[in-house]
Every structure is written in structure tokens, then in C-alpha cells.
Amino acid sequence: MEEKQKDTFASANRKERENTKKKESNKKNNYKKDYKRNTVKRDKSILDFNFKKSNLKIIALGGLDEIGKNITIFEYEDEIILVDCGLEFPEDDMLGVDLVIPDVTYLIKNKEKIKGLVITHGHEDHIGSIPYILAQINMPIYATRLTAKLIEHKLEEHHLLKNTELNIVEQGETVNFGKMKVEFIRSSHSIPDSVMLAIHTPIGVVIHTGDFKVDYTPIDGQMMDLGRLAELGRQGVLALLSDSTNAERKGFTMSEKSVGPVLEGLFEGCKKRIVVATFASNVHRVQQIVNCAVKFNRKIAVSGRSMMNMIDAARELNYIDAPDNIFIDIDLIKNYKDEELVIITTGSQGETMSALTKMASGEHRKVTLTGNDLVIISANPIPGNEKAVSKVIDKLLKLGTEVVYSALADVHVSGHACQEEQKLIMALTKPKYFIPVHGEYRQLTAHRDTAIEMGIQKENIFIATNGREIELNENEGRLAGTVPSGRVMVDGLGVGDVGSIVLRDRQHLSQDGLIVIVMTMDNRTGEIVSGPDVISRGFVYVRESENLMEQVKTFIREEIKELENKHITDWTIIKSTLKDEVRDFIFDKTKRNPMILPIIMEI
């Protein structure tokens, strides 16, 4: 009995010792696991700290809150890729200004980072500034065939072609710039060889649509590569920058092919000479005009320098399919009957110096319009050009010419996507962030609303302004700082020498005219030796206002006498005082405010 109790006691002690050992062993194992886990966490945090990816910066220097002047910077660490480099045409109050280009101060400061300029298509608002920017920053250019041909013409005109690296890229090709790569995706627009861009960066893919429409029946048969967009969407798209031009319009944009039957209907049975005005860059529209001319046995003459350049470039690259003998020189039109001719011309926007405007005013050297002409304006007025287009139509009608324009027939379709096409691109690409571009503010906000409807979170949509930085990474996006941006005006050969002060003076002169005061004074006594002579330009006609001019002269003498009595001989003070006093005197007499320019010579 005692031995049994001893065995039981020994067994209990043994179990207790085993449990204690097991607890100590578990404690050691848990400690090792915790140590290992903490070490892994620490090492991972060190790795994350050492290898954290930088933000991608997206900065538009133009194209936001405006139509035109498109240029966008994609900056990752020490690399910059530029997308497009366009211009815009001057507004009504920019007197004497020929073109407006973007301010590239930021690019000049960071030119060592620039790897290349990538172009989406060949319209002026996307390539027009290239010669002016290349004169300040030399960089390689990457563009598709027709776009490159149009850029080549510009560089030749500015004597920059020899020193510029111009690379032709095929649709579907990818260009490697280092940390970033750019893939050229076939798109549809109103000019051939248009592309969307997939910009592959270390933090994700950003898609820039350029200008686009979804045309299922394109004239050249080259449909947008929707499959590639969908593939990128499945892989994951960080951000989408999309064309907002038609963001306010519901539905779909009509196919370019829909214009063909309308043109054929106008050609059929017409015994008049036909003049068609359209955008020079709309090669597909020109192709349909050519098709009509071939079908109805008409020869084609071309008027307008930009139209001639575009057709020559497109024919050289086989983008226009036409018999060799269908085009004739415009000097030979007198050798053909009216029913045997078509004239393709520029001027669909009522531009002052365009061929159609000159024809309407009777100032064209080669073409005189009569009642036996049919003029087809195959374009819609760009916002702001409505008055100019209306004036041209009125002048054409006064000549007895028959005029057909978009209000009367469907002779034009847009090259930009409406809401349903914009939705399609969003649905295919499934972007995390959305940035509406290429539009005025109301169009950008309409595009934002469409994106919200498509399920993109409102906080992931950025409506920026020119010069505002957008910073993106995999986890967050935000509006950051600003860089210099704005408008640089081109006047003749002068780039940037016309600023707000010069424009204000021009507006002042145009509205109120100029009065120049010329006189000679003794530099010792301050007395008037000769004059004053008062010259008026754009203010009043001197012969009809001799009395007013004499009053001004008398007033000037009295003012100079007062200054002389005060012993004021400083020429700067005399000029400034005279300018202010004469301005007040003239305003009191006429309620007009001309510019006053005193010229004082001393002896």
C-alpha cells in the first residue's frame, strides 16, 4: 500500500516536471517566434523606407479651362515626358497678336530632365507651338507618320529641321524613355494617325486619350484599338486623362461616314460649280469630297495654303485615295465648265485672311463667285467664331451664291466624343483617378459628373488649372503646388515681347485714338521756343475740329507758363504733368479719353 502511494506520488512529480519543461519550452518558442516576427516587420519597414516609390507629377501648361494650347508634363523623379505642344488663336481683344503659345519657363528650368515630346495627332492646337518651344529647348519628338510630316513642314519653315530629332512611331509601338515608357494606341479623330497614349510608370499606367471619338465605321477602316484599352483596364489603370470637348452633349457623335451620303445628294444633279470649305486637317472629309468628285466626273482645284500643304502630305503618305489626274492647278479652272469643277478651300471659320472670306468679299485673285456657284460650308463654327462665319454667309448670299451650311444640312460631324463614348472609355479602362482635360471649365465639370455617374469616387477626380501640379501614387492623389504657366503672345517675329501693357495700349488706341503734342523748349528758362503742335490720330478729324485743337494749344501754353512760374524744369515732371492736365482738359470738353503722348525737345 505504501509502495503504491510512493509510485503515485513519483508519477505526479514526474508529470509536474514534464509540464514545467513544456511550459518553459513553449515560452522559448513563443519568444523566438515574436523575435522573428518583429525582425521581419522591422526589416520590411526598412525596405519600405529605402524603396518607397516617388509620386508621379502631372502638370498641364495649357489645355485646361480653354480650347487650345495643349501641353502636359508627366514627371517622375529625374524624367519628364511632354505630351503635345499646341497653340491657340488670339481672342478679339488681343489686337495685332498672331498666335498664343504656352509659357514654358518650368521646362526651361528643368530641360535636363526632358526625355522627349510625344504627340497625339497633327492638329494646330497640339503641334502649333513646336517650332517656338524648340527654339528654346532642344528635345527629340515622337509622332506617327502624318503627324511627323506636318511637324516636318513647320520645322522647315523655321529652319529647325536639321537640328531636330524627329522619330516616326507606328500605332501599337512602345517607346522606352527609362523609368517611363509610352505606348501608342490607335485612336479615331478627324485626322488620320491619331493615337491615345498609355504612359507606363513605376507606380502604374496613365492613359491620355488625346482628342478622340469612337467611330465604328471610320473612312480609312482603322478602328480605335478598344481591345488594348480593355486589356490595360484589366491589368489596372492608375489614371485617365480624357478629352472633354463634347462632355456636355448626350449620346454618341455621328460617324464621319454619315457625311458622305449628304455630300453626294448635293453633288447629284448639280449643274453649278461646287465650292466646299472645311478644316484643312480633316483628311477624311477631303477623301469624301474626292469620292464625290470622282463619282460625278468633276476636277478638283485647291485654294488655301494650309489646305494645299495638308492634301500634299496626305497624298504623299497614301492617306487620300484619288486618281492622279483629278487634281488641277487653280489657275486652270477657267478651262473647265462650272459643272466640271469642285474647289476645296479653307475658311470654314470665317478667318479674315482665308480663301473663302476673300472669295465672299470679291478679293480672291483666282476665284470669282457668282449665282452659278454652290458653296458648302462643311464645318460647325468653333465657339467665338459664329459672327465671323455669319458675315461670310451673308456676303456669299448677297453675291447670289447658293450656300449650304450645318444649319441647313448634316454636312459636318464632330471629331470629339460625346458622353456615351466617354463612358465607354471609362468602362474599359476602369481608372482609379480621373482627370478631365481639353475643355473649358463647364466642359471639365460636365465630364466630372459623367465620371461620378460611372462610379469613380468624387475625391479621385481632379479638375486642375494650368500650372497646377497633380501628384499621384498607388494609394493617394492630390492637388499640390503650382508652376509658372500662362500665355506668350506671338506678333510677327516677336515672341513674348507683347505683354498685357502693350495690349492695353493697343486697346486704348483702338478705342480712343491718340494725340501727340510736339514742342521745343529752352532747357534753361523752360519757355516754349517752338510749337506746340497737336497731332490727332483716331480721335477727331483735325480739319473739322480746328477750334478744339486751338483750345488745346492755348491750354498747353498756359500750363507750361504755370510750370515756368513754379520754376519746374525737370523734363520728366513737365511731361507727366502736361499729360495728365491735357487728358483732363480733353475729357472735360469731349467726354473722350485719347492716349496723350507729349514729345518735348530741348535746346
DAKA-V111749 format. One record per backbone hydrogen bond with DSSP energy under -0.5 kcal/mol. CO is the residue of the C=O (numbers start at 1). NH is the residue of the N-H. E is the energy in kcal/mol with one decimal. If there is no record, write none. Layout:
CO & NH & E
CO & NH & E
This chain:
1 & 5 & -2.0
2 & 6 & -2.2
3 & 7 & -2.6
4 & 8 & -2.3
5 & 9 & -2.5
6 & 10 & -2.6
7 & 11 & -2.6
8 & 12 & -2.2
9 & 13 & -2.2
10 & 14 & -2.4
11 & 15 & -2.4
12 & 16 & -2.2
13 & 17 & -2.6
14 & 18 & -2.5
15 & 19 & -2.7
16 & 20 & -2.3
17 & 21 & -2.7
18 & 22 & -2.7
19 & 23 & -2.5
20 & 24 & -2.5
21 & 25 & -2.7
22 & 26 & -2.7
23 & 27 & -2.5
24 & 28 & -2.3
25 & 29 & -2.7
26 & 30 & -3.1
27 & 31 & -2.3
28 & 32 & -2.5
29 & 33 & -2.7
30 & 34 & -2.9
31 & 35 & -2.7
32 & 36 & -2.8
33 & 37 & -2.9
34 & 38 & -2.8
35 & 39 & -2.4
36 & 40 & -2.5
37 & 41 & -2.5
38 & 42 & -2.7
39 & 43 & -2.9
40 & 44 & -2.8
41 & 45 & -2.5
42 & 46 & -2.1
43 & 47 & -2.6
44 & 48 & -3.1
45 & 49 & -2.3
46 & 50 & -2.6
47 & 51 & -2.7
48 & 52 & -0.6
55 & 57 & -0.5
55 & 77 & -0.5
56 & 472 & -2.4
57 & 75 & -2.8
58 & 470 & -2.0
59 & 61 & -0.6
59 & 73 & -3.6
60 & 467 & -3.5
61 & 486 & -0.5
62 & 71 & -1.1
63 & 438 & -0.5
63 & 439 & -1.4
66 & 68 & -0.6
66 & 439 & -0.6
70 & 86 & -2.4
71 & 61 & -2.3
71 & 62 & -1.1
72 & 83 & -2.6
73 & 59 & -2.3
73 & 75 & -0.5
74 & 81 & -2.5
75 & 57 & -3.0
76 & 79 & -1.8
79 & 76 & -2.3
80 & 115 & -3.1
80 & 116 & -0.8
81 & 74 & -2.4
82 & 84 & -0.6
82 & 118 & -3.3
83 & 72 & -1.9
85 & 129 & -1.7
85 & 130 & -0.7
86 & 102 & -0.6
87 & 69 & -1.9
88 & 100 & -2.2
91 & 94 & -1.9
93 & 95 & -1.4
94 & 97 & -1.7
99 & 490 & -3.0
100 & 88 & -2.4
101 & 488 & -3.0
102 & 104 & -0.6
104 & 108 & -2.3
105 & 109 & -2.0
106 & 110 & -1.2
108 & 111 & -1.0
110 & 113 & -1.9
110 & 114 & -0.6
111 & 114 & -0.7
113 & 80 & -2.2
116 & 82 & -2.5
116 & 118 & -0.5
117 & 142 & -2.8
118 & 84 & -2.8
120 & 195 & -2.1
123 & 126 & -2.2
123 & 127 & -1.5
124 & 87 & -1.5
124 & 128 & -2.3
125 & 70 & -1.7
126 & 85 & -3.1
127 & 130 & -1.5
129 & 133 & -2.3
130 & 134 & -2.9
131 & 135 & -1.3
133 & 136 & -1.5
133 & 137 & -2.6
137 & 139 & -0.5
140 & 117 & -2.6
141 & 167 & -3.3
142 & 119 & -2.3
143 & 169 & -2.5
144 & 148 & -3.0
145 & 149 & -2.0
146 & 150 & -2.2
147 & 151 & -2.2
148 & 152 & -2.3
149 & 153 & -1.7
150 & 154 & -1.6
151 & 155 & -2.5
152 & 156 & -2.2
153 & 157 & -2.0
154 & 158 & -1.5
155 & 160 & -3.1
155 & 161 & -0.8
156 & 159 & -1.4
161 & 164 & -1.4
164 & 166 & -0.9
165 & 141 & -2.9
165 & 167 & -0.6
167 & 143 & -2.4
167 & 169 & -0.5
170 & 173 & -2.0
173 & 184 & -2.9
175 & 177 & -0.6
175 & 182 & -2.7
177 & 179 & -0.5
180 & 177 & -2.5
181 & 200 & -2.9
182 & 175 & -3.0
183 & 185 & -0.7
183 & 198 & -2.4
184 & 172 & -3.4
185 & 196 & -2.9
186 & 225 & -2.3
188 & 213 & -1.8
191 & 194 & -0.5
194 & 187 & -2.1
196 & 185 & -3.0
197 & 199 & -0.7
197 & 208 & -2.9
198 & 183 & -2.7
198 & 200 & -0.8
199 & 201 & -0.6
199 & 206 & -2.5
200 & 181 & -2.2
201 & 204 & -1.5
204 & 201 & -1.9
205 & 238 & -2.0
205 & 239 & -1.4
206 & 199 & -3.6
206 & 208 & -0.5
207 & 209 & -0.5
207 & 241 & -3.2
208 & 197 & -3.0
210 & 243 & -0.6
212 & 417 & -1.9
213 & 215 & -1.0
214 & 216 & -0.7
215 & 218 & -0.6
218 & 221 & -1.1
221 & 223 & -1.2
224 & 226 & -2.1
225 & 229 & -1.4
226 & 230 & -2.3
227 & 231 & -2.2
228 & 232 & -2.5
229 & 233 & -2.1
230 & 234 & -2.1
231 & 235 & -1.9
232 & 236 & -1.8
236 & 205 & -0.5
236 & 238 & -0.5
237 & 432 & -1.5
238 & 433 & -2.3
239 & 207 & -2.6
240 & 242 & -0.5
240 & 435 & -3.0
241 & 209 & -2.6
242 & 437 & -2.6
244 & 247 & -2.1
246 & 249 & -1.8
249 & 419 & -2.6
251 & 420 & -2.0
251 & 421 & -0.6
255 & 258 & -1.7
256 & 259 & -1.7
257 & 260 & -0.8
257 & 261 & -0.6
258 & 262 & -0.6
259 & 263 & -2.3
260 & 264 & -2.6
261 & 265 & -2.1
262 & 266 & -1.5
263 & 267 & -2.2
264 & 268 & -2.7
267 & 270 & -2.0
273 & 275 & -0.5
273 & 374 & -3.0
274 & 343 & -2.7
275 & 277 & -0.5
275 & 376 & -3.4
276 & 345 & -2.7
277 & 378 & -2.5
279 & 282 & -1.4
281 & 283 & -2.2
282 & 286 & -2.0
283 & 287 & -2.4
284 & 288 & -1.6
285 & 289 & -2.0
286 & 290 & -2.6
287 & 291 & -2.4
288 & 292 & -1.9
289 & 293 & -2.4
290 & 294 & -2.7
291 & 295 & -2.3
292 & 296 & -2.2
293 & 298 & -2.8
294 & 297 & -1.2
299 & 342 & -2.2
300 & 328 & -2.9
301 & 344 & -2.6
303 & 346 & -0.9
304 & 308 & -2.4
305 & 309 & -2.6
306 & 310 & -2.2
307 & 311 & -2.5
308 & 312 & -2.4
309 & 313 & -2.3
310 & 314 & -2.7
311 & 315 & -2.6
312 & 316 & -2.2
313 & 317 & -1.4
314 & 319 & -3.4
314 & 320 & -0.8
315 & 318 & -1.2
320 & 322 & -0.8
323 & 326 & -1.4
326 & 300 & -3.1
328 & 302 & -0.5
329 & 332 & -2.1
330 & 333 & -1.2
332 & 335 & -2.0
333 & 336 & -1.7
337 & 340 & -1.7
338 & 341 & -1.6
340 & 299 & -3.2
341 & 274 & -1.6
342 & 301 & -2.6
342 & 344 & -0.5
343 & 276 & -2.9
343 & 345 & -0.5
344 & 303 & -2.7
345 & 278 & -1.7
346 & 356 & -1.4
347 & 350 & -1.8
351 & 354 & -1.4
354 & 358 & -2.0
355 & 359 & -2.3
356 & 360 & -2.6
357 & 361 & -1.6
358 & 363 & -2.9
358 & 364 & -1.0
359 & 362 & -1.1
367 & 369 & -0.5
370 & 373 & -1.1
372 & 273 & -2.2
373 & 375 & -0.5
373 & 402 & -2.1
374 & 275 & -3.2
374 & 376 & -0.6
375 & 377 & -0.6
375 & 404 & -3.0
376 & 277 & -2.9
376 & 378 & -1.0
377 & 379 & -1.5
379 & 406 & -0.5
382 & 385 & -3.1
385 & 389 & -2.4
386 & 390 & -2.5
387 & 391 & -2.3
388 & 392 & -1.8
389 & 393 & -2.4
390 & 394 & -2.5
391 & 395 & -2.3
392 & 396 & -2.3
393 & 397 & -2.4
394 & 398 & -2.0
395 & 399 & -1.0
396 & 401 & -1.8
397 & 400 & -1.5
402 & 375 & -3.3
404 & 377 & -2.9
405 & 408 & -2.3
405 & 409 & -1.8
409 & 411 & -2.3
417 & 246 & -0.6
418 & 421 & -0.5
418 & 422 & -2.2
419 & 423 & -2.4
420 & 424 & -1.7
421 & 425 & -1.9
422 & 426 & -1.9
423 & 427 & -2.8
424 & 428 & -2.2
425 & 429 & -2.3
426 & 430 & -2.5
430 & 237 & -0.5
433 & 240 & -1.7
434 & 462 & -2.3
435 & 242 & -1.2
437 & 244 & -1.7
438 & 244 & -0.8
439 & 65 & -1.5
439 & 66 & -1.2
440 & 443 & -0.9
440 & 444 & -2.2
441 & 445 & -2.4
442 & 446 & -1.7
443 & 447 & -2.1
444 & 448 & -2.0
445 & 449 & -2.1
446 & 450 & -1.7
447 & 451 & -2.1
448 & 452 & -2.3
449 & 453 & -2.1
450 & 454 & -1.4
451 & 456 & -2.2
452 & 455 & -1.6
457 & 460 & -1.8
458 & 461 & -1.6
460 & 434 & -2.3
461 & 463 & -0.6
462 & 464 & -0.9
465 & 468 & -2.3
467 & 483 & -2.5
468 & 60 & -0.6
469 & 471 & -0.5
469 & 480 & -3.1
470 & 58 & -2.5
471 & 478 & -2.3
472 & 56 & -2.8
476 & 473 & -2.0
478 & 471 & -2.8
478 & 480 & -0.5
481 & 469 & -3.0
486 & 103 & -1.3
487 & 489 & -0.5
488 & 101 & -3.0
489 & 491 & -0.6
489 & 496 & -2.7
489 & 498 & -0.5
490 & 98 & -2.6
490 & 99 & -1.6
491 & 494 & -2.1
494 & 491 & -2.6
494 & 496 & -0.6
497 & 499 & -0.7
498 & 489 & -0.5
499 & 503 & -2.4
500 & 504 & -2.3
501 & 505 & -2.2
502 & 506 & -2.4
503 & 507 & -2.7
504 & 508 & -2.5
505 & 509 & -2.8
506 & 510 & -2.6
507 & 511 & -2.0
508 & 512 & -2.8
508 & 513 & -0.6
509 & 513 & -1.5
513 & 595 & -2.6
514 & 537 & -2.9
515 & 517 & -0.5
515 & 597 & -2.7
516 & 518 & -0.6
516 & 535 & -3.1
517 & 599 & -3.9
518 & 532 & -0.5
518 & 533 & -3.2
519 & 601 & -2.6
520 & 529 & -3.0
520 & 530 & -1.7
521 & 603 & -2.1
522 & 526 & -2.5
527 & 522 & -2.6
527 & 529 & -0.6
530 & 520 & -2.6
533 & 518 & -2.7
533 & 535 & -0.5
535 & 516 & -3.3
537 & 514 & -3.1
540 & 542 & -0.7
541 & 544 & -0.9
541 & 545 & -0.7
542 & 545 & -1.3
543 & 546 & -0.6
545 & 549 & -2.1
546 & 550 & -2.2
547 & 551 & -2.0
548 & 552 & -2.1
549 & 553 & -2.2
550 & 554 & -2.5
551 & 555 & -2.4
552 & 556 & -2.3
553 & 557 & -2.2
554 & 558 & -2.2
555 & 559 & -2.2
556 & 560 & -2.6
557 & 561 & -2.3
558 & 562 & -2.0
559 & 563 & -2.2
560 & 564 & -2.3
561 & 565 & -2.3
562 & 566 & -1.5
563 & 568 & -2.7
564 & 567 & -1.4
567 & 569 & -0.7
570 & 574 & -2.4
571 & 575 & -2.6
572 & 576 & -2.3
573 & 577 & -2.7
574 & 578 & -2.6
575 & 579 & -2.5
576 & 580 & -2.1
577 & 581 & -2.7
578 & 582 & -2.5
579 & 583 & -1.9
580 & 584 & -2.1
581 & 585 & -2.4
582 & 586 & -2.8
583 & 587 & -2.3
584 & 588 & -2.1
585 & 589 & -1.6
586 & 590 & -2.7
587 & 591 & -2.4
595 & 515 & -3.0
595 & 597 & -0.5
597 & 517 & -2.0
598 & 600 & -0.5
599 & 519 & -2.0
599 & 601 & -0.5
601 & 521 & -2.9
